[in-house]
Amino acid sequence: VRFPARREWNMNLATYFAVCIFLSQEDKIENKKCGDKAMTFYIDTRYANCSREICRLLKACILEQTREWSEIIFLCIGTDRVTGDCLGPYIGAQLSSHAFPMVHVYGTLSAPVHALNLTDTMQEIQKRHPGSLIIAIDSSLGQKKHLGYVTISNGALYPGAAVHKKLPPVGHIHITGIVNVSGVLEHLTLQTTRLSTVISIADQITDGILYMIPLISKCGFIQIL
């Protein structure tokens, strides 16, 4: 079983970029660009339909992938020992309670993926799921105006960057939730982040992913063996 490469799709890229331009004009969704290519979307979780926007933009990022893939891996990074860093494991725990064909979750509250086991986890994923599309999910720190936002972007995630940890980049697409403000004493900032903020953002990301998976399935990209 494989998913078709980009050249095999009948995707109207002009329509896709028109959607990106439209979204960039809305005050609750920001679209940062590099040249003419959309790079990162910022979605305000206070926006009433933000989970639907997360669904739509994540689907668009998946459809933009040029590599062939046969499975989707959600790699949810973080630890339940630090409030601000538990966004990934919380999302992983929520996703793991749902069963979808060819979709796998690594990183939950009971079995977190963090700095100490990330390399081993990636080796396991590469061994067990060599043809997978990896979507990395993690909490992050950002500007005050983006507190409570979700970011979605093509490309690898650099976990631990907010607290100046040097960890290997992971994922082909990444999602982050901005749980607090960056600046000084980032470790303390994560430890004192409000749990309600983390859960609110995580619930919206989870809902967006759960909306997205059936849509990808209907497009024929997730196939039941």
C-alpha positions as CSV (number, residue, x, y, z in Angstrom):
1,V,0.0,0.0,0.0
2,R,1.3,3.4,-0.8
3,F,0.0,6.9,-1.1
4,P,0.4,8.7,-4.5
5,A,3.2,11.2,-5.0
6,R,2.3,14.8,-5.6
7,R,2.7,14.5,-9.4
8,E,-0.1,11.9,-9.4
9,W,-2.6,14.1,-7.6
10,N,-5.2,16.2,-9.4
11,M,-4.8,19.1,-6.9
12,N,-5.5,22.6,-8.2
13,L,-2.5,24.5,-6.7
14,A,-3.9,27.8,-7.9
15,T,-7.0,27.2,-5.8
16,Y,-4.8,26.2,-2.8
17,F,-2.8,29.4,-2.9
18,A,-5.9,31.4,-3.4
19,V,-7.2,29.9,-0.1
20,C,-3.9,30.8,1.5
21,I,-4.2,34.4,0.4
22,F,-7.8,34.6,1.6
23,L,-6.9,33.2,5.0
24,S,-4.0,35.7,5.4
25,Q,-6.6,38.5,5.2
26,E,-8.6,37.2,8.2
27,D,-7.7,38.8,11.5
28,K,-7.7,35.5,13.4
29,I,-5.4,33.6,11.0
30,E,-2.0,34.7,10.0
31,N,-0.1,33.3,7.0
32,K,3.6,34.0,7.0
33,K,5.3,33.6,3.6
34,C,8.7,33.2,2.1
35,G,8.5,34.5,-1.4
36,D,5.3,33.1,-2.9
37,K,5.3,29.9,-0.9
38,A,3.2,29.7,2.3
39,M,5.5,28.5,5.1
40,T,3.7,28.8,8.5
41,F,0.1,29.4,9.5
42,Y,-0.8,30.9,12.9
43,I,-4.3,30.1,14.1
44,D,-5.9,31.8,17.1
45,T,-7.5,29.2,19.3
46,R,-10.0,31.9,20.5
47,Y,-11.4,31.9,17.0
48,A,-14.8,30.1,17.0
49,N,-14.0,27.8,14.1
50,C,-10.2,27.3,14.8
51,S,-10.4,23.5,14.9
52,R,-11.9,23.5,11.4
53,E,-9.1,25.8,10.2
54,I,-6.5,23.5,11.8
55,C,-8.1,20.6,9.9
56,R,-8.1,22.5,6.6
57,L,-4.6,23.8,6.9
58,L,-3.1,20.5,8.1
59,K,-4.8,18.7,5.2
60,A,-3.3,21.3,2.8
61,C,0.2,20.7,4.2
62,I,-0.2,17.0,3.8
63,L,-1.3,17.4,0.2
64,E,1.7,19.5,-0.5
65,Q,4.1,16.7,0.4
66,T,6.1,15.5,-2.6
67,R,7.4,12.2,-1.0
68,E,5.5,8.9,-1.2
69,W,4.2,7.7,2.1
70,S,2.2,4.8,3.4
71,E,1.4,5.7,7.0
72,I,0.8,8.7,9.2
73,I,2.8,9.0,12.4
74,F,1.8,11.6,15.0
75,L,4.9,12.2,17.1
76,C,3.7,14.0,20.2
77,I,6.7,15.4,22.1
78,G,6.9,16.6,25.7
79,T,6.6,15.5,29.2
80,D,3.8,15.3,31.8
81,R,6.3,16.5,34.5
82,V,6.2,20.1,33.3
83,T,2.9,21.8,32.8
84,G,3.9,23.9,29.8
85,D,5.5,20.9,28.1
86,C,2.6,18.4,28.4
87,L,0.7,19.6,25.3
88,G,2.2,16.9,23.1
89,P,1.6,14.0,25.4
90,Y,-1.9,15.2,26.2
91,I,-2.8,15.3,22.5
92,G,-1.1,11.9,22.0
93,A,-3.3,10.4,24.8
94,Q,-6.4,11.8,23.2
95,L,-5.5,10.6,19.7
96,S,-4.5,7.1,20.9
97,S,-8.1,6.6,22.1
98,H,-9.2,6.6,18.5
99,A,-8.4,3.8,16.0
100,F,-7.7,4.7,12.4
101,P,-6.1,2.5,9.8
102,M,-2.5,3.3,8.9
103,V,-2.3,6.0,11.6
104,H,0.0,5.6,14.6
105,V,0.7,7.8,17.7
106,Y,3.9,8.0,19.6
107,G,4.1,10.1,22.8
108,T,1.3,10.0,25.4
109,L,0.9,10.9,29.0
110,S,1.7,7.4,30.1
111,A,4.5,6.9,27.6
112,P,5.9,10.3,26.7
113,V,8.5,11.1,24.1
114,H,11.0,13.6,25.4
115,A,14.6,14.7,25.1
116,L,16.0,11.6,26.8
117,N,14.2,9.1,24.4
118,L,13.6,11.1,21.3
119,T,16.5,9.6,19.3
120,D,15.6,6.0,20.2
121,T,11.9,6.7,19.4
122,M,12.9,8.0,15.9
123,Q,15.0,4.9,15.3
124,E,12.0,2.8,16.2
125,I,9.7,4.7,13.9
126,Q,12.1,4.4,11.0
127,K,12.5,0.7,11.6
128,R,8.8,-0.1,12.1
129,H,7.3,2.5,9.7
130,P,9.9,3.2,7.0
131,G,7.3,4.7,4.6
132,S,5.6,7.0,7.0
133,L,4.7,10.7,7.0
134,I,5.7,12.1,10.4
135,I,3.7,15.0,11.9
136,A,5.5,16.3,15.0
137,I,3.5,18.1,17.7
138,D,5.0,20.1,20.6
139,S,4.4,23.1,22.8
140,S,6.3,26.3,22.2
141,L,7.0,29.7,23.5
142,G,6.4,32.8,21.4
143,Q,5.5,36.5,21.3
144,K,2.9,37.8,23.7
145,K,0.5,38.6,20.7
146,H,0.7,34.9,19.7
147,L,-0.1,33.4,23.1
148,G,-2.8,30.8,22.6
149,Y,-2.1,30.4,18.9
150,V,-1.4,27.2,17.0
151,T,1.2,27.0,14.3
152,I,1.1,24.6,11.4
153,S,4.1,24.3,9.0
154,N,5.7,22.1,6.4
155,G,9.2,21.0,7.4
156,A,10.9,19.6,10.5
157,L,10.3,20.6,14.1
158,Y,13.3,21.5,16.3
159,P,12.2,20.3,19.7
160,G,13.7,22.0,22.7
161,A,14.6,25.1,20.8
162,A,12.5,27.3,23.2
163,V,14.7,26.2,26.1
164,H,17.9,26.1,24.1
165,K,18.2,22.3,23.9
166,K,20.1,20.9,20.9
167,L,17.9,18.0,19.7
168,P,17.7,16.5,16.2
169,P,15.0,17.9,13.9
170,V,12.0,15.6,13.5
171,G,8.9,15.4,11.2
172,H,7.9,16.3,7.7
173,I,5.1,18.6,9.1
174,H,4.9,20.1,12.5
175,I,2.2,21.6,14.7
176,T,3.0,23.7,17.8
177,G,0.9,25.3,20.5
178,I,2.2,28.6,21.9
179,V,1.5,28.1,25.6
180,N,3.5,31.0,27.0
181,V,5.7,34.0,26.3
182,S,9.4,33.6,25.4
183,G,12.1,35.8,26.8
184,V,14.1,34.8,29.9
185,L,14.0,31.8,32.3
186,E,12.2,29.6,29.7
187,H,12.4,26.5,31.9
188,L,10.7,28.4,34.7
189,T,8.1,29.8,32.3
190,L,7.2,26.3,31.1
191,Q,6.9,25.1,34.7
192,T,4.6,27.9,35.7
193,T,2.4,27.8,32.6
194,R,-1.3,27.5,33.4
195,L,-2.7,24.0,32.7
196,S,-5.9,25.5,31.5
197,T,-4.1,27.2,28.7
198,V,-2.3,24.0,27.6
199,I,-5.6,22.0,27.7
200,S,-7.5,24.6,25.7
201,I,-4.9,24.7,22.9
202,A,-4.5,20.9,22.9
203,D,-8.2,20.2,22.6
204,Q,-8.4,22.4,19.6
205,I,-5.5,20.7,17.9
206,T,-6.9,17.3,18.7
207,D,-10.3,18.2,17.3
208,G,-8.7,19.6,14.1
209,I,-6.7,16.4,13.6
210,L,-9.8,14.2,14.2
211,Y,-11.7,16.3,11.7
212,M,-8.9,15.9,9.2
213,I,-8.2,12.2,9.2
214,P,-11.6,11.2,7.7
215,L,-11.2,13.9,5.0
216,I,-7.8,12.5,4.0
217,S,-9.4,9.0,4.0
218,K,-12.2,10.2,1.6
219,C,-9.5,11.5,-0.7
220,G,-8.1,8.0,-0.9
221,F,-4.8,8.7,0.8
222,I,-5.5,6.5,3.8
223,Q,-6.3,3.0,2.6
224,I,-7.6,0.1,4.6
225,L,-5.5,-3.0,4.2
